[in-house]
Amino acid sequence: MLSLLQTHRYWPGAELAGRLEVSVRTLRRDVDRLRELGYPVEAHRGVDGGYQLAAGAALPPLLVDDEEAVALAIGLRMAAQGSVAGIEESSVRALTKVVQVMPPRLRRRIEALRSATVPTVWGSGPTVDAGVLTAVAQACRDEERLRFSYQARGAEPGDRHVEPHRLVSLGRRWYLVAYDLIRHDWRSFRLDRLDDPRSTGERFRPRELPAEDAAAFVRAGIDNIAAPYAFEAVLHAPAERVRRLVGQWGTIEEIDEGRCLLRMSSDTLDWPTMALGVVGADFEVIHPPELIDHLRDWGTRFTRASAGA
């Protein structure tokens, strides 16, 4: 019952009792027991009466299964090293508490995942305020319209009124995909340019996103922005392998079983250089020609360093 209530949806009493295969009387006793343990379970009387878990004055114990516990620990570990400002220390504290109460079998799984995972976040980038991220995520979850101040590139800050859809993390940046009620169209917003998110309390029925998913929508928007460098290269590696390593920063088109075409748009030549290096395969640059000189400069420095060693 606790696991179902923690989805935050409203459960009619008869439906919840049927889902748990217990009587309505047993259900009421179990609700009373949860309240004694500190869980704020709200009850609604009447023919359509039911139950819902409300926010309490203190955080009660959470019920998670094995898969959720592993995902939680991995997520906290990434957050401690990630691009969300102000949560590194709290993430470490939370991770310590979670791992302490885990059975040994789950600790072994987490350690195996950690040792087999190579971080793919390079360099520095814009950070996102943890409060902004949390507020936007809650609005997405609760399907509530949101207002915030936003500063688009090369423009003055302006107020936005949106129906939030999904949060997307690409590389070192977070994006909100939402329907803009002022411009009457879908938009993606960078969270590091978003300020003072305010929930309006207005619920909405989700609209159909004009893309395969939220991540595809963000990528399409980035591709349409005129970046200083449009990069293309042929890599001598299977498309699936390249997509797994650098797919979040560009588009990959299969040429044959052993080759693929990588396209990227970037405001710096460092990103395509690092993308080519991480794949670990031969490649030919199609354009821009400036990238050839950039690769030669990197290669000279690497060769000099290896010769010195």
Buried (B, 14 or more C-beta within 10 A) or exposed (E): BBEBBBEEEBBBBBEBBEEBEBEEEEBBEBBEEBEEEEBBBEEEEEEEEBBBBEEEEEEBEEEBEEEEBBBBBBBBBBBBEBBBBEBEEEBBEBBEEBBEEBEEEBBEBBEEBEEEEEEEEEEEEEBBBBEBBEBBBBBBEEBBBBBBBBBEEEEEEEEBBBBBBBBBBBBBBBBBBBBBBEEEEBBBBBBBBBEEBBBEEEEBEEEEBEBEEBBEBBBBBBBEEEBEBBBBBBBEBBBEBBBEBBBBBBBBEBEEEEBBBBBBBBEEBEBBBBBBBBBEBEBEBBEBEEBEEBBEEBEEEEEEEEEEE
